[in-house]
Every structure is written in C-alpha cells, then in structure tokens.
Amino acid sequence: MEDRNNFGRQYMAELFERTSINGMEPANRFVRSATWEGLAARDGSVTRRLTEMMAELAGGEVGLIITGYAFVSPAGRSNSSQLGAHDDSLLAGLGDMAGAVHAGGGKIALQVVHGGCTSNSSLTGLEPVGPSEGDNLKCRPADREDITRIISDFSGAAVRAKQAGFDAVQLHAAHGFLLSQFLSPAFNKRTDDYGGTIENRARLLLEVARAVREAVGPSYPLLVKINSEDFLEGGMTREESVEVSAMLEKASVDAIEFSGGTVISPEEFSPVRPGRLRTPQEEVYYGEAALLYKKKVRVPLILVGGIRSYEVAERLVSRGTADYVSMSRPLICEPRLVRRWREGDRRPAECVSDNACFAPASDGRGLYCVTMEKKRKAGG
C-alpha cells in the first residue's frame, strides 16, 4: 500500500510536494473538504456558478477538491439545492465541472451520499429509511431490499463520477448521514447482521466500498470520509473509528478522511464548530484520533477540522500525523489561501468560523463568506 500511494516515511514529508493516491497525483497536500455549496439546480444538476466555484479553488492551487455531497438516489436527497449523482442525465454538467478543475491544474473527487434518516421526505415524497427507528432520528428501518438498492445506488453514482472525468470518488460516511447512521450505536439499534458489534455496524459501509471498487476497477481512487468520533452519548468512539478504518484498508480503500460530529451533536462538537481559533494551540479538532489512526492504519489519512494556520498544517504533515491537510470554511473565506501560503504570505486563514457562510447556501443565494463580503464592501 505504501508503494502504491507513495507514503514511505524515509523522507520528511512536505506540504508542497506532488504525491500519489492510487495513481491520482495532487500537486500538493492540501484538500478542499466537501462543503455543501447550495448551488445545484433543482434537479441536482451542475450550474455555472458551481463550476466557477470549483475552478476558482483550482486556481487557488488546492491540490484536491472534493465536491459537496451528491445524492446517490432521489430517496436519499437532503435539500433542494444539493448536487446529484443519481442519473446519467447529470453527466454533462458533472463533466464540465471536472474539466474546469483540470483546466486550472487541479484534481477533483465527487463525494456521494445517502441522507438516510435525514433525507427530506417533502422533497422525495418517500419515507426516509435508516438503520432503525429511535429517539435520535425518525425513519423506517431499512430491509434487505432497501440495503441492496442502496449499495447499487452508491456504485452507480461512483461509475458516473468516473465517466464524468472525476479523479476520484469519496463515500460520505460521516456527520450522521446514512452510512454514518449504520456505523453509530447511537442511531443503529438493529439486532440483525447490520447491528450490534462494530463489525456488523460497519457491514453496510464495507459492502458499499466493495461494490464501488468492483464497479470502478482497481486503479480508480476510492476515498471514504468517516467520523473520528460522534461526540454523542453512546455514539461511535475514536477506537471504533480506527477499527473501521483498518477494515476499509482491507476493502481496498485508498485514503480516509477523518472528521467528527453529527447533525445532533452538541454545537461545540459539531462538524462546523463556531468560534474563532486565535492560537495554533486551539487548532486541530481530531488530532488525538489521528495519532491513534497512524499507529494501526497504513492508508493515507486526510485530516480536517480546525486547521487555520500554515505552521500547524506543516507540522501535521512533517510529523506524519496526517498525510493531507483538509479545510472547508477557510477556503470559503479565501479560495486562494493555498496559493497565498505557497507564495510566502503565511498569515493564518482569515476565517473567523462564524458560520455566516451557510445562511446564503440555505436561502438560495449559494455559499459565500458573508463576513469577507461585508469587509470588502466597507473597503477593509
């Protein structure tokens, strides 16, 4: 695995070096973590503004761009402005997006998801399905027919990513969506082969990963995003996350991204924690989980969460805590942050983590940094 992914530790890893993930070669170790943009058309198709956003990130020299979550089936859709990957009619727009990133010198992965219990029934007209019905989330427990269909939907979406020219596909198994729901004992109360032990709770994710690998072939990069922990009473722990990561390694996954929290986790432990990080000591939400991962798993680790300064990113990579540094809100605020750092301006990201950027994504205007826009209009 180390030979294939070029991650031997005989040398000091650097942020601005070209690496390889199963043949995909990002120009550096910076990743744009998947972020809901709120810019897709009502049918889930790519819009011009969404393509322009991805192209701007490529121009900002982000090594690997991961799209916002694309639903794999209408039944798994969460909102009206969400990107889709469920139908061949979407291929042209997806291809334009991938092409725009390639023209800017970047690499791009399509993140695919099923909302599970968080799917929007008012949009889908269908009753949401998940691992089980419980106090945390209300939905119909998925039966074997549902599970078979879900696996097929994920593999079909992955094939479309490859057909559209994306450099990789990422399975979204974090943040309390369907695959995360099955992994978490806080949501999964099943008593069959898909519930109980961590091996059983990971079964659906592993079956999806194997089906995708079979569908896209051995040389197409397959990534997975999972929670380092759920930050919920009775939720998945960091030790279990590392166990699942080891299982994913055996299932031929090429890289794993660690995040954390769910849609119902306390705000201070949500995937987008509010509050400005003023010192390097406050950064890196999931550093302890990353250290545990590195003791047991050889698949490259992409680490997201609270990384705001160049010195922290450099330390994470040079010390081998993570192989890639992933950011979300800092790149909403400054799409050219990576380029700025490469050119020598090593000031921390200007992101203040106020989450104001998500309001326009929710109301139809699309994702942008409200705080920076106000500053710009004020002449700051």
Sine and cosine of phi, psi and omega as CSV:
sin_phi,cos_phi,sin_psi,cos_psi,sin_omega,cos_omega
0.00,0.00,-0.64,0.77,-0.01,-1.00
-0.90,0.43,-0.62,0.79,0.02,-1.00
-0.91,0.42,-0.70,0.71,-0.05,-1.00
-0.90,0.43,-0.62,0.79,-0.09,-1.00
-0.98,-0.20,0.03,1.00,0.15,-0.99
0.87,0.49,0.73,0.69,-0.04,-1.00
-0.81,-0.58,0.54,0.84,0.16,-0.99
-0.89,0.45,0.56,-0.83,-0.04,-1.00
-0.98,-0.20,0.57,0.82,0.06,-1.00
-0.98,0.21,-0.18,0.98,-0.03,-1.00
-0.74,-0.67,0.27,-0.96,0.07,-1.00
-0.99,0.15,0.91,-0.42,-0.03,-1.00
-0.91,0.41,0.56,-0.83,-0.02,-1.00
-0.81,-0.59,0.47,-0.88,-0.03,-1.00
-0.91,0.42,-0.66,0.75,-0.09,-1.00
-0.97,-0.22,0.91,0.42,0.11,-0.99
-0.72,-0.69,0.50,-0.87,0.02,-1.00
-0.98,0.19,0.72,-0.69,-0.01,-1.00
-0.80,-0.60,-0.01,-1.00,0.00,-1.00
-0.69,-0.72,0.75,-0.66,0.15,-0.99
-0.87,-0.50,0.99,-0.12,-0.03,-1.00
0.77,0.64,0.72,0.69,0.06,-1.00
1.00,-0.07,-0.34,0.94,0.10,-1.00
-0.98,0.18,0.74,-0.67,-0.11,-0.99
-0.85,-0.53,1.00,0.10,0.12,-0.99
-0.88,0.47,0.53,-0.85,-0.06,-1.00
-0.96,0.29,-0.31,0.95,0.03,-1.00
-0.43,-0.90,-0.07,-1.00,-0.09,-1.00
-0.99,-0.16,0.33,0.94,0.05,-1.00
-0.99,-0.12,0.68,-0.74,-0.04,-1.00
-0.80,-0.60,0.70,-0.72,0.20,-0.98
-1.00,0.07,0.95,-0.33,0.01,-1.00
-0.92,0.39,0.59,-0.81,-0.03,-1.00
-0.79,0.62,0.76,-0.64,-0.07,-1.00
-0.66,-0.75,0.79,-0.61,0.02,-1.00
-0.91,0.42,0.85,-0.53,-0.08,-1.00
-1.00,-0.05,-0.42,0.91,-0.05,-1.00
0.92,0.40,0.52,0.85,-0.10,-0.99
-0.84,-0.54,-0.02,1.00,0.02,-1.00
-0.96,0.27,0.39,-0.92,0.06,-1.00
-0.96,0.30,0.19,-0.98,-0.09,-1.00
-0.90,0.45,-0.42,0.91,0.04,-1.00
-1.00,0.02,0.08,1.00,0.01,-1.00
1.00,0.01,0.05,1.00,-0.06,-1.00
-0.99,0.16,0.34,-0.94,0.01,-1.00
-0.95,0.30,0.67,-0.75,0.09,-1.00
-0.96,-0.28,0.24,-0.97,0.03,-1.00
-0.86,0.51,-0.68,0.74,-0.02,-1.00
-0.90,0.44,-0.59,0.81,0.01,-1.00
-0.93,0.37,-0.67,0.74,0.06,-1.00
-0.89,0.46,-0.66,0.75,0.01,-1.00
-0.89,0.45,-0.59,0.80,0.04,-1.00
-0.90,0.44,-0.69,0.72,0.01,-1.00
-0.91,0.41,-0.64,0.77,0.01,-1.00
-0.91,0.42,-0.60,0.80,0.02,-1.00
-0.90,0.43,-0.63,0.78,0.06,-1.00
-0.90,0.43,-0.64,0.77,0.05,-1.00
-0.90,0.43,-0.66,0.75,0.06,-1.00
-0.91,0.42,-0.45,0.89,0.08,-1.00
-0.99,0.17,0.06,1.00,0.12,-0.99
0.95,0.32,0.49,0.87,0.17,-0.98
-0.94,0.35,0.81,-0.58,-0.11,-0.99
-0.90,0.43,-0.71,0.70,0.02,-1.00
-0.73,-0.68,0.81,-0.58,0.02,-1.00
-0.96,-0.27,0.81,-0.59,0.07,-1.00
-0.95,-0.33,0.82,-0.58,-0.05,-1.00
-0.92,0.39,0.29,-0.96,0.22,-0.98
-0.89,0.47,0.37,-0.93,-0.16,-0.99
-0.87,0.50,0.80,-0.60,0.00,-1.00
-0.96,-0.27,0.80,-0.60,-0.07,-1.00
-0.97,0.26,0.64,-0.77,-0.09,-1.00
-1.00,0.01,-0.23,0.97,0.05,-1.00
-0.40,-0.92,0.46,-0.89,0.04,-1.00
-0.82,0.57,-0.55,0.83,-0.01,-1.00
-0.92,0.38,-0.34,0.94,-0.04,-1.00
-0.97,-0.24,0.30,0.95,-0.04,-1.00
-0.99,0.14,0.61,-0.79,-0.05,-1.00
-0.96,-0.29,-0.52,0.85,-0.02,-1.00
-0.48,-0.88,0.22,-0.98,-0.17,-0.98
-0.97,0.24,-0.34,0.94,-0.02,-1.00
-0.95,-0.31,0.41,0.91,-0.03,-1.00
-1.00,0.06,0.63,-0.78,0.05,-1.00
-0.91,0.41,0.56,-0.83,0.01,-1.00
-0.90,-0.43,0.47,-0.88,0.09,-1.00
-0.64,-0.77,0.48,0.88,-0.20,-0.98
-0.98,-0.18,-0.10,0.99,-0.14,-0.99
-0.53,-0.85,0.58,-0.81,-0.02,-1.00
-0.90,0.44,-0.37,0.93,0.02,-1.00
-0.89,0.45,-0.28,0.96,-0.03,-1.00
-1.00,0.02,-0.11,0.99,-0.14,-0.99
-0.88,0.47,-0.63,0.77,-0.06,-1.00
-0.88,0.48,-0.74,0.67,0.00,-1.00
-0.91,0.41,-0.65,0.76,0.05,-1.00
-0.89,0.45,-0.63,0.78,0.04,-1.00
-0.90,0.44,-0.63,0.78,0.06,-1.00
-0.89,0.46,-0.66,0.75,0.01,-1.00
-0.89,0.46,-0.76,0.65,0.00,-1.00
-0.87,0.49,-0.66,0.75,-0.01,-1.00
-0.90,0.44,-0.62,0.79,0.01,-1.00
-0.91,0.41,-0.62,0.79,0.04,-1.00
-0.93,0.38,-0.68,0.74,0.02,-1.00
-0.90,0.45,-0.60,0.80,0.03,-1.00
-0.90,0.43,-0.46,0.89,0.04,-1.00
-1.00,0.01,0.08,1.00,0.05,-1.00
1.00,0.05,0.19,0.98,-0.06,-1.00
-0.98,-0.22,0.09,-1.00,0.13,-0.99
-0.89,-0.46,0.50,-0.87,-0.06,-1.00
-0.64,-0.77,0.68,-0.74,0.08,-1.00
-0.89,-0.45,0.60,-0.80,0.08,-1.00
-1.00,-0.08,0.87,-0.49,0.09,-1.00
-1.00,0.06,0.75,-0.66,-0.03,-1.00
-0.86,-0.51,0.55,-0.83,-0.17,-0.99
-0.48,-0.88,0.42,-0.91,0.25,-0.97
-0.83,-0.56,0.77,-0.64,-0.08,-1.00
-0.94,0.34,-0.40,0.92,-0.04,-1.00
0.87,0.49,-0.77,-0.64,-0.03,-1.00
-0.90,0.43,-0.34,0.94,0.00,-1.00
-1.00,-0.06,0.09,1.00,0.09,-1.00
-0.89,0.46,0.52,-0.85,-0.09,-1.00
-1.00,-0.04,0.98,-0.20,-0.08,-1.00
-0.92,0.40,-0.43,0.90,0.05,-1.00
-0.93,0.36,-0.43,0.90,0.09,-1.00
-1.00,0.07,-0.69,0.72,-0.13,-0.99
-0.99,0.12,-0.46,0.89,-0.11,-0.99
0.96,0.29,0.21,0.98,-0.06,-1.00
-0.83,-0.55,0.49,-0.87,0.07,-1.00
-0.95,0.30,0.79,-0.61,0.00,-1.00
-0.88,0.48,0.55,-0.83,0.07,-1.00
-0.88,-0.48,0.51,-0.86,0.02,-1.00
-0.41,-0.91,-0.25,-0.97,-0.03,-1.00
-0.92,0.39,-0.66,0.75,-0.05,-1.00
-0.24,-0.97,0.30,-0.95,0.08,-1.00
-1.00,0.05,0.66,-0.75,-0.01,-1.00
-0.31,-0.95,-0.15,-0.99,-0.04,-1.00
-0.95,0.31,-0.51,0.86,-0.09,-1.00
-0.97,0.24,-0.69,0.73,-0.02,-1.00
-0.65,-0.76,0.63,-0.78,-0.02,-1.00
-0.98,-0.21,0.86,-0.51,0.04,-1.00
-0.21,-0.98,0.17,-0.99,0.05,-1.00
-1.00,0.09,0.73,-0.68,0.05,-1.00
-0.88,0.48,0.75,-0.66,0.00,-1.00
-0.93,0.37,0.74,-0.67,0.09,-1.00
-1.00,-0.08,-0.02,-1.00,-0.07,-1.00
-0.89,0.46,-0.58,0.81,0.04,-1.00
-0.90,0.43,-0.68,0.74,0.06,-1.00
-0.86,0.51,-0.71,0.70,-0.05,-1.00
-0.89,0.46,-0.69,0.72,0.04,-1.00
-0.87,0.50,-0.67,0.74,0.00,-1.00
-0.92,0.39,-0.66,0.75,-0.01,-1.00
-0.89,0.46,-0.70,0.72,0.03,-1.00
-0.86,0.51,-0.71,0.71,0.02,-1.00
-0.89,0.45,-0.61,0.79,0.01,-1.00
-0.90,0.43,-0.66,0.75,0.03,-1.00
-0.90,0.43,-0.71,0.71,-0.02,-1.00
-0.91,0.41,-0.60,0.80,0.04,-1.00
-0.90,0.44,-0.66,0.75,0.03,-1.00
-0.91,0.42,-0.62,0.79,0.02,-1.00
-0.90,0.43,-0.65,0.76,0.05,-1.00
-0.88,0.47,-0.65,0.76,0.02,-1.00
-0.90,0.44,-0.62,0.78,0.06,-1.00
-0.84,0.54,-0.72,0.70,0.00,-1.00
-0.91,0.41,-0.70,0.72,-0.01,-1.00
-0.89,0.46,-0.57,0.82,-0.04,-1.00
-0.98,0.18,-0.10,1.00,0.06,-1.00
0.99,-0.10,0.18,0.98,0.08,-1.00
-0.92,0.38,0.54,-0.84,-0.05,-1.00
-0.98,0.17,-0.28,0.96,-0.03,-1.00
-0.25,-0.97,0.19,-0.98,0.13,-0.99
-0.79,-0.62,0.60,-0.80,0.05,-1.00
-0.85,-0.53,0.80,-0.61,0.11,-0.99
-0.99,0.12,0.80,-0.60,0.01,-1.00
-1.00,0.01,0.97,-0.23,0.01,-1.00
-0.87,-0.50,0.54,0.84,-0.02,-1.00
-0.82,-0.57,0.06,-1.00,0.25,-0.97
0.91,0.41,0.27,0.96,0.10,-0.99
1.00,0.07,0.31,0.95,0.16,-0.99
-1.00,0.06,-0.07,-1.00,-0.27,-0.96
-0.80,0.60,-0.81,0.59,-0.06,-1.00
-0.90,0.43,-0.56,0.83,0.09,-1.00
-0.93,0.37,-0.61,0.79,0.03,-1.00
-0.88,0.48,-0.67,0.74,0.02,-1.00
-0.92,0.39,-0.58,0.81,-0.01,-1.00
-0.94,0.35,-0.51,0.86,-0.19,-0.98
-1.00,-0.02,0.81,-0.58,0.08,-1.00
-0.93,0.37,-0.23,0.97,0.09,-1.00
-0.94,0.34,-0.45,0.89,0.00,-1.00
-0.95,-0.31,-0.57,0.82,-0.14,-0.99
-1.00,-0.05,0.95,-0.30,0.01,-1.00
-0.92,-0.39,0.33,0.94,-0.05,-1.00
-0.91,0.40,0.40,-0.92,0.04,-1.00
-0.87,-0.49,0.16,0.99,0.02,-1.00
-0.99,-0.14,-0.38,-0.92,-0.05,-1.00
-0.94,0.35,-0.13,0.99,-0.02,-1.00
-0.95,-0.33,0.24,0.97,-0.01,-1.00
-0.59,-0.81,0.26,-0.97,0.05,-1.00
0.99,-0.16,-0.98,-0.20,-0.04,-1.00
-0.94,0.34,0.33,-0.95,0.03,-1.00
-0.89,0.45,-0.55,0.83,0.06,-1.00
-0.88,0.47,-0.64,0.76,0.02,-1.00
-0.96,0.30,-0.66,0.76,-0.01,-1.00
-0.93,0.38,-0.44,0.90,0.04,-1.00
-1.00,0.07,-0.10,1.00,-0.13,-0.99
-0.85,0.52,-0.72,0.70,-0.04,-1.00
-0.90,0.44,-0.72,0.70,0.03,-1.00
-0.85,0.52,-0.69,0.72,-0.01,-1.00
-0.92,0.39,-0.62,0.78,0.04,-1.00
-0.91,0.41,-0.62,0.79,0.07,-1.00
-0.90,0.44,-0.73,0.68,-0.02,-1.00
-0.87,0.50,-0.68,0.74,0.00,-1.00
-0.93,0.37,-0.62,0.78,0.02,-1.00
-0.91,0.41,-0.66,0.76,0.04,-1.00
-0.90,0.43,-0.71,0.71,0.01,-1.00
-0.85,0.53,-0.68,0.73,0.02,-1.00
-0.90,0.44,-0.61,0.79,-0.08,-1.00
-0.96,0.27,-0.60,0.80,-0.09,-1.00
-0.99,-0.11,-0.25,0.97,0.02,-1.00
1.00,-0.06,0.21,-0.98,-0.13,-0.99
-0.96,0.28,-0.34,0.94,-0.12,-0.99
-0.98,-0.22,0.18,0.98,0.03,-1.00
-0.98,-0.22,0.81,-0.58,-0.08,-1.00
-0.89,0.45,0.80,-0.60,0.02,-1.00
-0.89,-0.46,0.88,-0.48,-0.01,-1.00
-0.92,-0.40,0.41,-0.91,0.07,-1.00
-0.70,-0.72,0.68,-0.74,0.12,-0.99
-0.94,-0.33,0.84,-0.54,0.02,-1.00
-0.74,-0.67,0.29,-0.96,0.10,-1.00
-0.97,0.26,0.71,-0.70,0.19,-0.98
-0.93,0.37,-0.53,0.85,0.21,-0.98
-0.25,-0.97,0.30,-0.95,-0.10,-0.99
-1.00,0.03,-0.37,0.93,-0.10,-0.99
0.83,0.56,0.70,0.72,0.07,-1.00
-0.73,-0.68,0.53,-0.85,0.12,-0.99
-0.89,0.46,0.83,-0.56,-0.03,-1.00
0.97,0.23,0.21,0.98,-0.03,-1.00
-1.00,0.05,-0.04,-1.00,0.01,-1.00
-0.94,0.35,0.68,-0.74,-0.02,-1.00
-0.99,-0.12,0.21,-0.98,0.03,-1.00
-0.91,0.41,-0.55,0.84,0.05,-1.00
-0.89,0.45,-0.66,0.75,0.04,-1.00
-0.92,0.38,-0.59,0.81,0.03,-1.00
-0.88,0.47,-0.64,0.77,0.04,-1.00
-0.92,0.39,-0.62,0.78,0.08,-1.00
-0.86,0.51,-0.72,0.70,0.01,-1.00
-0.90,0.45,-0.64,0.77,0.02,-1.00
-0.87,0.49,-0.65,0.76,0.04,-1.00
-0.90,0.43,-0.60,0.80,0.06,-1.00
-0.91,0.42,-0.64,0.77,0.01,-1.00
-0.91,0.41,-0.59,0.81,0.07,-1.00
-0.85,0.52,-0.70,0.72,0.02,-1.00
-0.93,0.38,-0.41,0.91,0.01,-1.00
-1.00,0.06,0.21,0.98,0.11,-0.99
0.96,0.29,0.54,0.84,0.15,-0.99
-0.99,0.16,0.61,-0.79,-0.15,-0.99
-1.00,-0.09,-0.41,0.91,0.05,-1.00
-0.33,-0.95,0.50,-0.86,-0.03,-1.00
-0.80,-0.60,0.72,-0.69,0.07,-1.00
-0.97,-0.25,0.79,-0.62,0.05,-1.00
-0.99,-0.11,0.81,-0.58,0.17,-0.99
-0.78,-0.62,-0.46,-0.89,0.03,-1.00
-0.07,-1.00,0.34,-0.94,0.02,-1.00
1.00,0.09,0.27,-0.96,-0.03,-1.00
-0.70,-0.72,-0.01,-1.00,-0.01,-1.00
-0.91,0.41,-0.30,0.95,-0.01,-1.00
-0.88,-0.48,0.17,0.98,0.07,-1.00
-0.94,0.34,0.42,-0.91,0.07,-1.00
-0.82,0.57,0.55,-0.83,-0.10,-1.00
-0.82,0.58,-0.62,0.79,-0.03,-1.00
-0.94,0.34,-0.16,0.99,0.07,-1.00
-0.84,-0.54,0.32,0.95,0.01,-1.00
-0.96,0.27,0.28,-0.96,0.05,-1.00
-0.86,0.51,-0.46,0.89,0.04,-1.00
-0.87,-0.49,0.96,0.27,-0.03,-1.00
-0.91,0.41,0.75,-0.66,0.03,-1.00
-0.99,0.15,0.38,-0.92,0.06,-1.00
0.92,-0.39,0.80,-0.60,-0.05,-1.00
-0.93,0.37,0.68,-0.73,0.06,-1.00
-0.99,-0.10,0.95,-0.32,-0.18,-0.98
-1.00,-0.07,-0.32,0.95,-0.01,-1.00
-0.75,-0.66,0.44,-0.90,0.05,-1.00
-0.85,0.53,-0.48,0.88,-0.02,-1.00
-0.92,0.39,-0.36,0.93,0.00,-1.00
-1.00,0.07,-0.17,0.98,-0.12,-0.99
-0.99,0.11,0.17,-0.99,0.08,-1.00
0.93,0.35,1.00,0.02,-0.04,-1.00
-0.91,0.42,-0.58,0.81,-0.20,-0.98
-0.88,-0.47,0.54,0.84,-0.05,-1.00
-0.89,0.45,-0.65,0.76,-0.01,-1.00
-0.92,0.40,-0.63,0.78,0.04,-1.00
-0.91,0.42,-0.60,0.80,0.02,-1.00
-0.90,0.44,-0.65,0.76,0.02,-1.00
-0.89,0.45,-0.63,0.77,0.04,-1.00
-0.92,0.40,-0.66,0.75,0.05,-1.00
-0.84,0.54,-0.73,0.69,-0.10,-0.99
-0.92,0.40,-0.33,0.94,0.04,-1.00
-0.98,0.22,-0.35,0.94,-0.18,-0.98
-0.78,-0.62,-0.24,0.97,-0.12,-0.99
-0.80,-0.60,0.70,-0.72,-0.04,-1.00
-0.99,-0.16,-0.25,0.97,0.03,-1.00
-0.91,0.42,0.69,-0.72,0.00,-1.00
-0.79,0.61,0.65,-0.76,-0.03,-1.00
-0.96,-0.27,0.80,-0.59,0.16,-0.99
-0.99,-0.17,0.83,-0.56,-0.09,-1.00
-0.90,-0.44,0.83,-0.55,0.04,-1.00
-0.90,-0.43,0.24,-0.97,0.15,-0.99
0.94,-0.33,0.99,-0.16,0.16,-0.99
0.97,0.25,0.31,0.95,0.02,-1.00
-1.00,-0.04,0.89,-0.46,-0.12,-0.99
-0.79,-0.61,-0.23,0.97,-0.09,-1.00
-0.82,-0.58,0.50,-0.87,-0.01,-1.00
-0.88,0.47,-0.67,0.74,-0.07,-1.00
-0.89,0.45,-0.59,0.81,0.04,-1.00
-0.94,0.35,-0.71,0.71,0.03,-1.00
-0.86,0.52,-0.70,0.71,-0.01,-1.00
-0.89,0.45,-0.66,0.75,-0.02,-1.00
-0.92,0.39,-0.65,0.76,0.01,-1.00
-0.85,0.52,-0.67,0.74,-0.04,-1.00
-0.98,0.20,-0.71,0.71,-0.08,-1.00
-0.92,0.39,-0.51,0.86,0.01,-1.00
-1.00,0.02,-0.07,1.00,0.03,-1.00
0.98,0.19,0.26,0.97,0.06,-1.00
-0.93,0.37,-0.59,0.81,0.05,-1.00
-0.60,-0.80,0.41,-0.91,0.04,-1.00
-0.99,-0.11,-0.44,0.90,0.05,-1.00
-0.68,-0.73,0.56,-0.83,0.03,-1.00
-0.97,-0.25,0.86,-0.51,-0.10,-0.99
-0.92,-0.38,0.69,-0.72,-0.02,-1.00
-0.69,-0.72,0.50,-0.86,0.04,-1.00
-0.87,-0.49,-0.98,0.20,-0.08,-1.00
-0.87,0.50,-0.59,0.80,0.06,-1.00
-0.85,0.52,-0.52,0.86,0.00,-1.00
-1.00,0.07,-0.23,0.97,0.21,-0.98
-0.95,0.30,-0.70,0.72,0.00,-1.00
-0.93,0.37,-0.69,0.72,-0.07,-1.00
-0.70,-0.71,1.00,0.04,0.02,-1.00
-0.86,0.52,-0.38,0.93,-0.01,-1.00
-0.98,-0.22,0.37,0.93,-0.03,-1.00
-0.86,0.52,-0.73,0.69,-0.04,-1.00
-0.88,0.48,-0.68,0.73,0.04,-1.00
-0.89,0.46,-0.66,0.75,0.04,-1.00
-0.85,0.52,-0.71,0.70,0.01,-1.00
-0.90,0.43,-0.66,0.75,-0.02,-1.00
-0.90,0.43,-0.58,0.82,-0.04,-1.00
-0.98,0.22,-0.08,1.00,0.12,-0.99
0.92,-0.39,-0.18,0.98,0.06,-1.00
-1.00,0.07,0.99,-0.14,-0.15,-0.99
-0.99,-0.16,0.34,0.94,0.11,-0.99
-0.86,0.50,0.54,-0.84,0.03,-1.00
-0.85,0.52,0.34,-0.94,0.08,-1.00
-0.83,0.56,0.57,-0.82,-0.02,-1.00
-0.99,0.16,-0.09,1.00,-0.01,-1.00
-0.85,0.53,0.75,-0.66,0.02,-1.00
-0.97,-0.24,0.11,0.99,0.10,-1.00
0.81,0.58,0.67,0.74,0.01,-1.00
-1.00,-0.03,-0.13,0.99,0.03,-1.00
0.90,0.43,0.24,0.97,0.05,-1.00
-0.91,0.42,-0.36,0.93,-0.03,-1.00
-0.90,0.43,-0.39,0.92,-0.07,-1.00
-0.99,0.11,-0.28,0.96,0.03,-1.00
-0.89,0.45,-0.77,0.64,0.03,-1.00
-0.91,0.40,-0.46,0.89,0.08,-1.00
-0.92,0.40,-0.53,0.85,-0.03,-1.00
-0.99,0.16,-0.48,0.88,-0.11,-0.99
-0.98,-0.19,0.17,0.99,0.12,-0.99
0.98,-0.20,-0.09,1.00,0.00,-1.00
-0.99,0.10,-0.35,0.94,-0.03,-1.00
1.00,-0.05,0.39,-0.92,-0.10,-1.00
-0.93,0.38,0.77,-0.63,0.19,-0.98
-0.31,-0.95,0.28,-0.96,-0.03,-1.00
-0.99,0.14,0.97,-0.25,-0.02,-1.00
-0.89,0.45,-0.65,0.76,-0.05,-1.00
-0.90,0.43,-0.70,0.71,0.02,-1.00
-0.92,0.39,-0.58,0.82,0.02,-1.00
-0.91,0.42,-0.66,0.75,0.05,-1.00
-0.89,0.45,-0.66,0.75,0.01,-1.00
-0.90,0.44,-0.66,0.75,0.01,-1.00
-0.90,0.43,-0.70,0.72,0.00,-1.00
-0.91,0.42,-0.50,0.87,0.02,-1.00
-0.99,0.15,-0.06,1.00,0.00,-1.00
0.99,0.16,0.34,0.94,-0.03,-1.00
-0.99,0.11,0.00,0.00,0.00,0.00
